[in-house]
Amino acid sequence: MSTTPLTPDQWLRILRAEGVRVEEYPGWRTRERDAATGKAFGPVRMFLNHHTAGRNAKDVVAKNGVAGLPAPLAHVYLARSGVATMCSAGRANHAGAMAVNAYASFRDEKSTHPAPSKASGTVDGNDVSYGVETENEGDGKDVYPRKQYDAWVRINAAVCRFHGWTADSVGCHKETSVEGKVDPRGPVEGYGSRGRFEFTPKQFRADVAERLKHPATWSPGTTAPAKPTPTPPKEDDMALTPYDVWAYKGRGTKLDERDAYAYLRNTEAKVTELTEQVAELTATVAQLAEQLANTTPQG
């Protein structure tokens, strides 16, 4: 399990491999809070998800920041269009103080994640987590478009896939913050074959987990093409390919009537019968040849 932060080139490669449309904000490769804080980014142990609580906040997240909180405010900015803009590859001001009990559950990839308790102590989440700011008003009513949610799942899955993490390394700000954060929240237009549903961390992790079962090129709602069903051989058909022989399962319901060996055993009798017929014909031909040799030509 890798904990070394992604390099800029690795970020671009894994997101594009996962099918995410990626743009690069000017200067993102060197914009970080490591030098200013004297704290190095990493080892990184989880991925944290946020909503922006407003529209058109890309410049704020990537470069401008807000009062008392310098940019970058996340590693990735995800627009409603589903386009992900890279804002930083280093330490970013997105996570704030995490409750130790909550953080530990993501660090250790527990299947359950307790409510953050300040009494358990705190850890600087900016040191140990990646963050994505997903464009949404954050009022619980603004809808996440289908393509945005799909890209959101892909971004999280891409990072988990790279580091060898499970979906239980994926958290939401409200699950770790000791400051009473509520993000992300709101309805989702749909995903895969589902209609509109309410965003929940549990469902989001389930969608990331499902994605991790498939190759990076997979899209929800698609399945692999079915293998061709072999044509059952006719009883008198001896011109069988190896695929026909091994794939044929017969018509019976008993195990010994359906395996390939049973089919081969059934053909053995026919081969024996044909061998005997060939032997008889060979003897007949030999006899006729002898008679022909002993016949005196008349002339």
ABEGO torsion letter per residue (X at the ends): XBABBBBAAAAAAAAAAAGBBBBBBBGAAABBAAAAAGBBBOBBABBBBBBAGEBGAAAAAAAAEBBGBBOBABABBBBAAGBBBBABABBBBAAEBBBAAAAAAAAAGBABBBBBBAAAEBBBAAAABBBBBBBBAGAGABBBBAAAAAAAAAAAAAAAAAAGBBAAABBBAAAABAAGBAOBBEBBAEBEABBBBBBBAAAAAAAAAAAAABBAABBBGBBBBBBBBBBBBBAABABBBAAAAAABAEABABAAAABAAAAAAAAAAAAAAAAAAAAAAAAAAAAAAAAAAABBBBX
